[in-house]
Amino acid sequence: MLHFNYSTLINAPVEVVWQFHDRSDILEKLTPPWQPVTIVSKQGGLAVGATIEFRIQLGLIPVRWVAKHVESEKPYLFTDVQLVGPLVSWRHEHQFTNIEGKTCLTDSINYELPGGSLAEFCLGWWVNSRLAEMFKYRHQVTKEDCESNLSPRGDLHRAAWKDNSPPN
């Protein structure tokens, strides 16, 4: 089994970072441009039992992936597992830790490649390097979005007007 971890400190409360992850378009928003994804179906948000089916491209090959949320402790943690996909197993824990009003976002993944120990020995470093690129992108998008939606006091801005100008 292989392991991957990526953490970022975000200058926003855990509730804000959780709300960001609970968006209906979150997978599309967090998918890097070099890794296209097509959502087939989804239901349940971040709740236990929620599922999402999507297709990703691995080279020229479209791959079906179905994930299910198996753990959710709002606003601190949710975990998804691969039910159908390219890996033998995949468990992805999303953790939101409060550090003096800020959030340490940590993605921890345990996974197994097809081909057993030999494949993991030969390819594990490469898969982890691809995950590092992807999660660097995801965390940057999360950080920018969550921090830009806060006032200097740390309150969430609420855009009340469609064009950001108040009504007459």
C-alpha positions in Angstrom: 0.0 0.0 0.0 1.2 3.5 -0.9 0.6 6.7 1.0 0.4 10.3 0.0 -0.1 13.4 2.2 -0.4 17.1 1.3 -1.1 20.0 3.7 -1.7 23.7 3.3 -2.4 26.4 5.9 -5.4 28.6 4.8 -6.2 31.9 6.4 -9.9 31.1 6.8 -12.0 29.3 9.4 -12.7 25.6 9.0 -16.3 26.3 8.3 -15.4 28.4 5.3 -13.1 25.7 3.9 -15.7 23.1 4.5 -18.4 25.1 2.7 -16.0 25.5 -0.2 -15.6 21.7 -0.4 -19.4 21.3 -0.2 -20.0 23.2 -3.4 -22.0 21.3 -6.1 -19.3 22.0 -8.7 -16.3 21.3 -6.4 -14.8 18.5 -8.5 -14.8 20.5 -11.6 -13.3 23.6 -9.8 -10.5 21.5 -8.2 -9.6 19.5 -11.3 -6.4 20.8 -12.9 -6.7 21.8 -16.5 -4.3 19.1 -17.6 -6.5 16.3 -16.0 -9.9 16.6 -17.7 -12.9 15.1 -15.8 -16.4 14.4 -16.9 -19.1 14.1 -14.1 -21.5 11.3 -14.9 -23.6 11.5 -11.7 -23.4 12.6 -8.1 -25.7 12.7 -5.1 -25.4 13.5 -1.4 -22.7 16.2 -1.1 -20.3 15.4 1.7 -22.6 13.2 3.7 -21.9 9.5 4.4 -23.2 7.5 1.6 -22.8 10.3 -1.0 -21.6 9.0 -4.4 -20.0 10.5 -7.4 -19.3 8.8 -10.8 -16.9 10.5 -13.2 -14.6 9.7 -16.1 -10.9 10.8 -16.2 -8.4 10.4 -19.0 -5.3 8.2 -18.3 -3.4 9.0 -21.4 -5.7 8.2 -24.3 -7.9 5.9 -22.2 -11.1 7.1 -20.6 -11.4 5.5 -17.1 -14.6 5.2 -15.1 -14.3 6.1 -11.3 -17.0 5.7 -8.7 -16.4 7.1 -5.2 -18.4 6.9 -2.1 -18.2 9.0 1.1 -17.8 6.6 4.1 -17.0 9.1 6.8 -18.1 12.7 7.5 -17.6 14.8 10.6 -18.7 18.4 9.6 -16.7 20.6 9.5 -13.6 18.7 10.2 -13.3 15.5 8.1 -14.7 13.6 5.2 -13.4 10.4 3.6 -14.1 8.9 0.2 -13.2 5.5 -1.1 -13.0 4.2 -4.7 -15.7 1.6 -5.5 -14.9 1.3 -9.2 -11.8 2.7 -10.8 -8.2 2.1 -12.0 -6.7 1.2 -8.6 -7.0 -1.8 -6.4 -7.9 0.5 -3.6 -8.1 4.2 -2.8 -9.0 5.9 0.5 -8.9 9.7 0.6 -9.3 11.5 3.9 -9.9 15.3 3.7 -9.1 16.8 7.1 -9.8 20.4 8.2 -7.9 21.3 11.4 -8.5 24.6 13.3 -5.2 26.4 14.1 -5.9 29.7 15.8 -8.8 30.6 13.5 -7.0 29.3 10.4 -7.4 26.0 8.7 -4.8 23.3 8.0 -6.2 21.4 5.1 -4.7 17.9 4.8 -5.4 15.4 2.1 -4.2 11.9 3.1 -4.5 9.1 0.5 -3.8 5.4 1.0 -3.9 3.4 -2.3 -2.8 0.2 -4.0 -1.8 0.0 -7.7 -2.7 -3.0 -9.9 0.3 -5.3 -10.2 1.1 -5.6 -6.5 4.4 -4.8 -4.8 6.4 -4.8 -8.0 4.2 -2.1 -9.6 4.2 -0.1 -6.4 8.0 -0.3 -6.2 8.4 0.7 -9.9 5.6 3.2 -10.2 4.7 4.5 -6.8 7.2 7.4 -6.9 5.6 8.5 -10.3 2.0 8.3 -9.0 3.0 10.3 -5.9 4.6 12.9 -8.1 1.4 13.2 -10.2 -0.6 13.4 -7.0 1.7 16.1 -5.7 1.1 18.2 -8.8 -2.6 17.8 -8.6 -2.9 18.6 -4.9 -0.6 21.6 -5.2 -3.1 22.9 -7.8 -6.2 21.9 -5.7 -4.8 23.5 -2.5 -3.8 26.7 -4.3 -7.4 27.0 -5.8 -8.9 26.3 -2.3 -6.6 28.8 -0.6 -7.2 31.6 -3.1 -10.9 31.1 -3.1 -11.4 30.8 0.7 -9.1 33.7 1.6 -10.5 36.0 -1.1 -14.0 35.5 0.3 -13.0 36.9 3.7 -13.0 40.4 5.0 -10.0 41.7 6.9 -11.7 40.6 10.2 -12.1 37.0 8.8 -15.9 37.3 8.1 -17.3 35.6 5.0 -18.3 38.1 2.3 -21.7 37.5 0.9 -22.2 38.9 -2.6 -25.7 40.2 -2.5 -25.8 41.7 -6.0 -25.4 39.9 -9.3 -23.0 42.5 -10.7 -21.4 43.4 -7.3 -23.1 46.8 -7.3 -25.8 47.7 -4.8 -29.3 48.4 -6.0 -30.4 52.0 -6.5 
